[in-house]
Structures are given as structure tokens and as C-alpha cells.
Amino acid sequence: MGHMISLQRTKKLLKLLYTGEEQTPLFPLRVGLRVLSSNCGRGNLDQLLRKVFLSNNDFDELVVSNNDVVLKNIAEDLRNRLPIEAMFNSEHQAVQKIHQHPLPMIHVDAFLYDDDFVDSLCEEGKMSRSYCTECGSYKTASLEFISHSFSLMELKFLYQHVLPDLTGKVVVDVGSRLGAVLFAGYLYSSASQLYGVEMNADFCQLQEMMVTKYQFIDRIKVVHADICTEASLLQKADVVVMNNVFEYFLDRQEQARAWEFIAFNVRKRGSLLVTVPSLKESLSKLQTNIQLNQWVEEMQLNYDVYMEKDVDREALEQIHLYRIL
């Protein structure tokens, strides 16, 4: 009986170590656990903890749920440092394009604000899902939302169902913005290096703050640059991620130039390209010399892996995977 009490206490302690907030007295121990992990190897530490937890399912459930908690903590940190629309004044062109859209549109960052959070903001009067079509009347229409980040659900879909095992692989996120793809890649994959290439200095600074605070520096590197200056990085990438990356930030001529640069340098046979929206849609309004059938092969994805009722299947279907020929 004494052993069982000790085991239960050990489980509780380890849960606090994994999921405890920074403000708790256990935070230094949680940091110590991460140091132990780096010294003895995460795999060895995992084996030790699996013995404590007896069941692999218990252990896996703990780690996965903790990763969700960490990402949500990062999102909260970022919300506290950004205006509600999650855009900086330095994004002149993106702001202008949103305002020029034929129908009213607002930017709602999906990594920072899930549907429940948006509902709460609407209830508080800080955000609206609709607009008045005739001032003073009751005629309203739904606002169009756009996000330049993946939601937590989309990030888990990306790393747990779209991409293969990334052990020893290099991931490059083009237009990394808030760093959601990088942080999720650190937590949900075994990628050896995750590079975020971002032109906006304000977003680079935010990403660096999170990398330092959450001790991701060993595998994440933020590059403040135009992707068209990073040929060598694209050439060595095993996975390239591009989420709504050019349309709202470059004019059409610049978009065409950027896509041709991508197509010229992402050429490692068998490497993977993830895009939102599809390549066909992104290139349809541009004049380029890119021959898709000579560059990539689209891979079929299973969008039915999540059976929950509240899953946004439409959002998942915007994610496309390609293999470089």
C-alpha cells in the first residue's frame, strides 16, 4: 500500500512538472526536468517516466495534453502583446488589402483566438461576426474572417496526420509571423531544426521572445529576411510550409517573383511542400512560368481523422500537401 501512495504522489508531481504554470513553486523543477532531458537524452528520460506511469497510454496522454497547454500559454502571451486584430502598423500593404476587399473583412488570428474565444469577445462587444448592410436597419450579413496563422486544431492536424515522422528533418516556415508553425513543430514533431523566415521585424522580435521564454532555442531559429534571399535554406529544407503567405503582403508582380524563386529552389526530390490555399489557387491569378506537373505531385490527405462535431473541416481542407518530383 505504501508503494501505491508513493506512485500516486509521483504521478501527481510529474503532472505538475509538465503542466504547471510559471508562477508555481514547481516551475524551477520543471526547468530542471528539461535540463535533465537535454543531458540524458529525451528518449532515456521518456523511458524512465514511462516506468513511473506504468502505462504508455498514460504517459502519451500526459505529454500530448501538456503540449496543448504550452501552445495555449504561448497564445496567451502573444495576445497580451498584440492589439486584438493581431496586426502591426508596419504591415501597411496587408492592412490596405483587407480594407480594399469588396466585402467587409477582419483579421482574426486563428492561433490566438479559437471560436469560443471569438464568441466571448463578441459577447463583450470587442468583436463582431456581422455588419450592417444598411446603416440603421436590421439587415446584417456575416463578416468574412481571415487568418494568417493556423489554429491549434490545424497545427495538430499538420504534424500528427499530414506530415510523416520528421526525425532529423529540416522544416522551413515561409512567413512565420507569430511562430505558431515553429512552436507546434517543436512540441509535436522530432524535426531537428525549424526555421521561420519573416520579413517583419516586429513579428521576428515577438517570435524570439517566445523562443527564449519557452526554451526552444536549441531547435528553432528565426530569420529576419525576405525569402527571396534565402536560396540555400530552401534548398536544404525537407519540409516547406506556406500559409496565406504572399497574397496580402505583396503585389502581384512581387508574388509571381517570389513563387518562381520558391519553385526554382525547393527542388530536393522527395521533400514536402505544405500550402494554404492550394498551389493552383495561389498561382491562378499570377503570370508565372511554373509548370506544376513538372515540379510537384499532390498527396491525398484524410480530412476525416477528427470525428468531433466542432471540427472545422472546411479549414482542414484548405491544407494541401505536395511531394517534390
Disulfide bonds with the S-S distance in Angstrom:
none
